[in-house]
Amino acid sequence: MSEAYFPVGPGLGLEESFLSLDDILMSQEKLPVRAETSLPRLGFVLGQGTGTGDAMTEGSKLEIPLWLAKGLHDSKRRIISVELPKIYKGAWRTVLSADANVVDLHKMGPYYYGFGSQLLNFDNPENPEIAQTILQTFISRFRHVMDSSQNAYNEDTSALVARLDELERALFQAGQKGLNDFQSWEKGQASQITASSLVQNYGKRKFTEVDG
């Protein structure tokens, strides 16, 4: 019998985890870039030409997936330069700093935290401000997310999660599971509590040592 599939969480930080479906989807998100040099035979591939031999000319602007932008980015050769998506620019950073809870992060980008962390791979002078805003946004919204998950028992939560980033949705679901498990335990509906296999094996080993 095959084992059940256990989802792999997203890789938080500069590197994504390609064992995570969330990270694979996040790496497909488009990023605005500018060609800093002519790229032979890539015009058609990147949607900038009509024939397979067309080059992408210097100065061309387009949107490409994050994974491709990371592959083309080279700080020494300056193949492409990356432009910040608007949610990470100064104006939106000011809004998030003022009150992060009013922003619909899912509408602005369903992978706000993961995608923003990946932007730090690119040499942008605003990277410290971007990193600080991402951290403060998470801290500001975390309590609201968890409070909402703990105060919604046996009710429709679609409106509560509609404005959440995918990471926040995962946290919300974890909070909901904890709430449901507690309610089941309180009503006497929880399954019997047993010692973990680690504790059981440790006990067997201790008994063996005593008998020896």
N, C-alpha and C positions, 0 to 999 in steps of 0.2 A: 504494500500500500504506500502510495506516495505521501510525503509529508505536506502539511498545510503550508501555504505561502504566508510568510510574515513580512509585512511591508517594511521597507527600509526608510528611515527618516532622512530628510534632506541634510546635506552637508553644510553646516553653517560656517562661513568664512570665505577665504579667497578661492578655495577649490571646491568644486561640486563633486557629488558622489554619483557615478553613473550606475550604481546599483539602486538608486532612488528614482522612482517614476516622477516624483515632484521635481527633482533636479533635471531630469531629461526634458520635461515640459518647460521648465524655467529657461533652459539653455536655448530653446527655440524662440524666446521672446526677441523682438527686433530692437536693434540699437542703431541710432543715426550715426553715420560715419562720413568722412571726407577722404577721398583718395589723395595722398600726398605725392604720388608718383604714378606714371602710366603703368597699367597692369596688362601685359599682352595676353590676348586670347581669353580674358576674363569678362569682357563686356557683355557677351551674350549670356554667360552663366549667371551673372549678377543682374541681369535685366537692363543693361545699359547699351545693348547693341542688337543688330538684326542678324548677324552672321556669327558662326562659331569662331572665326578668326579675329573678330573685333576686339580691340583693346578698351579697357576702361581708362578714360583719359584723366590726367591730373586735374584735380579740383572738382571732380564729379562727387555729388552728394547722393547718398542712398541709404536705405535701411537694410541691415543684414542681421541674421541670427547671432545671438551672443557667442555661441561656440565658434562661429566663423570669424567674428571680430577678434576673439582671443587668439585664433590661429594666425591671423594676418598681422596682428599688432607686434611691432618690433621697435622698441624705443631707440635703437641705434640706426636702423635703416629708414625709419619714418615712412612705412608703407601706407598706413592709414592713420588718421586722427579720429578720436571718438568724441562725439558731442553728447552732452548730458541730456537724458530724457527730462521733460519739464518737471516731473514730480520731484526730481533731485536738484533742481536749480534753486537759486537764492530765494526767489519769490515764494516757492512752495516750502522751502525750509523755514522761512519766517512764519508761514501759516501753521506748520506742524509744531514749531516751537511755542507758538501762542496757545494752541489747543489742538492737540493731535487727535482727540476723540471725535471731533466734528468731521474729519476727513474720511471719505469713502475710499479706503485703500484698495479694495477689490476692483473698483471702477478705474482707478488710476494705474493699476498694475497688480494683478493677483499675486505676484511674488515680490512684493515691495522689499522685504528684508533680504531675501536671498539674492535677488537681482542687484540690489544696491550694494551688497557685499562684494559681488563680482565686479562691479564698476571700479573697485579699489585696485584691480589688477592693472588699470590703465593709468598712465602718468598724467594726472590732472591736478593742478595746483589747489583745487577745492576739495581734494580727498579728505583732509582732516575734518572739514566742516560736514561733509557728507556722512562720514563715519559717526561723528558726534550726533547728528540729527537722527540717523537710523537707531542708534542706541537709546537716545532720549525718547524717541517716538515709541519704541517697544516698552520702555519703562512706564511711560505715561498711559499707554493703552492696556497694559497687562492686567492691572487690577480690575478695570472695567470688564475685560473679557472674562476673567475668572469669576467675578461677582455675578455676571449675567449667566454663566454656565451653572452656578450653584443655586440660582433662584428661578430656574425654569424646569420644573419637574412635571413630566407627563403633559407637555404642551408643545405647540408648534414653535420651533426655534428658527424657522427660515428667515424671519425678519431680523433676528438677532445676529445671524452670521452673514447676512447679505453684504455688509460693509466691511467685512474682515478680510485681511490678507490670508493666504493659504496656511501660513504658519500659525496665525491666530486661530484659524478654524480648527487646526489640529489640537491646539491647546484647549479650545472650547469643548471639543469632543472628549478630550481626556478629563476635563472637569465634569462633564455630563456623566461619563462612565463612573467616576468616583461617587457622584451624587446618587446615581441609580444603585450602585453596589451598597452604599450606606443605607439607603431606604429599604433594600431587600434584607439586609442584615437586621435592621431595626424591627422589621415585620416578621422576623424568624424564617425568612424565605431563602436565606443564603445557604450555599452548600457547606458541608461539614469542613471545618478548618483542620488541615493536616500539616504535619511538619514537612518542610521542604526536603527534597532528596539530598541536598547538601548536608543538612543537619542530620538526617538519618544515616548517611554514610559515615559522617564524623563519629556518631554514637557507636556504630558497629565497629569502627576502627579502635575506639577507646576500649570497648569490651574485649576485643581480640588481644590488645596489649596487656590487659589485666589478666586474662586467662593464661597468656604466655608466661 
